[in-house]
Amino acid sequence: MYERIRDRMRAKVRSLDYVMTIHAEEEMENDGLSILDIEEAILNGNIVERQRDVESIDFKYLLSGKTFDDANIAIVAKLSQTGKLVIITVYLEKNEYEN
């Protein structure tokens, strides 16, 4: 449904035209993820939801993808007005059957 946006995000990752918020970096570290895991998940993942940012009213997107270790992760990102991909947050997706 959001293939065009997903493809633009993938192109931004391939050209290293992205930034991460401090929050995203902290969450990445807390979950034991690397920047390569985040890039891989964006390159192989898909957008599962579009959200409206309450403060800026910009659209942001929830992506679901896999790391190199085959872990499921979620990424919230947006395309900024400057043209950069902004990675807002990242987190491991928990299996609903895990304790």
Secondary structure, 3 states (H helix, E strand, C coil): CCHHHHHHHHHHHHCCCEEECHHHHHHHHHCCCCHHHHHHHHHHCEEEEEEECCCCCCEEEEEEEECCCCCEEEEEEEECCCCCEEEEEEEECCCCCCC
